[in-house]
Amino acid sequence: MRFGWLFAVMVVPYGMLVPKTPGNPNGDAYAGQPGSVYDAAANPPQTIGVVHYDPYAPLPVGAPTPIPAPPPNPPPAR
């Protein structure tokens, strides 16, 4: 590797100088934390309802019928 030293000299120090953010790059407060613009006391989180999904349930009346898949392409003629 002829240019391995160039990689070590250029890239490794750059990686050490770049700041690594933990996931909040601008440092703003999260919702409900002190300093946040969102007031969790005025707007508490709500669970209005729980939805259950049954993939095998029949479709409701008036629901559009599913579009069938197109037939597979025939094999090419030889």
C-alpha positions in Angstrom: 0.0 0.0 0.0 1.9 3.0 -1.3 -0.3 5.7 0.1 -1.1 4.1 3.5 0.9 6.7 5.3 -1.1 9.5 3.5 -4.3 7.9 4.8 -2.9 7.7 8.3 -1.7 11.3 8.2 -4.8 12.9 6.7 -7.8 10.9 7.8 -7.0 9.7 11.3 -6.4 13.2 12.7 -9.5 14.5 10.9 -11.5 11.8 12.7 -10.2 12.8 16.0 -11.1 16.5 15.4 -14.7 16.0 14.2 -17.1 16.3 17.2 -19.3 13.3 17.7 -22.8 14.2 18.7 -24.9 11.9 20.9 -28.0 12.4 18.9 -29.1 16.0 19.6 -26.8 18.0 17.4 -28.2 21.5 18.2 -28.4 20.9 21.9 -32.0 22.0 22.2 -34.0 20.7 25.2 -36.3 17.8 24.5 -40.1 18.1 25.1 -40.8 18.3 28.9 -37.2 19.1 29.9 -36.3 22.4 31.5 -35.7 25.0 28.8 -38.1 23.4 26.3 -40.6 25.5 24.4 -43.1 22.6 24.7 -44.9 22.8 28.0 -45.6 19.2 29.1 -47.7 20.4 32.0 -50.1 22.2 29.7 -50.1 19.5 27.1 -49.6 16.1 28.9 -49.1 13.0 26.7 -52.4 11.2 26.1 -53.4 7.8 25.2 -56.8 8.3 23.6 -57.3 4.7 22.6 -55.7 1.5 21.6 -56.0 0.1 18.1 -55.8 -3.6 17.3 -55.1 -4.8 13.9 -56.4 -8.2 12.7 -55.0 -8.9 9.2 -57.5 -11.8 8.8 -60.6 -9.8 9.6 -63.1 -9.5 6.7 -63.2 -6.2 4.8 -65.9 -3.8 5.9 -69.0 -3.3 3.7 -68.3 -0.7 1.1 -64.6 -1.1 1.1 -62.9 -1.1 -2.3 -62.1 -4.5 -3.6 -58.4 -5.3 -3.9 -56.8 -5.2 -7.3 -55.6 -8.7 -8.3 -52.0 -9.2 -9.3 -51.2 -9.3 -13.0 -50.5 -12.7 -14.5 -46.8 -13.7 -14.6 -45.0 -13.0 -17.8 -44.7 -16.1 -20.1 -41.3 -17.5 -20.7 -39.6 -16.1 -23.8 -39.9 -18.2 -27.0 -36.8 -20.0 -28.1 
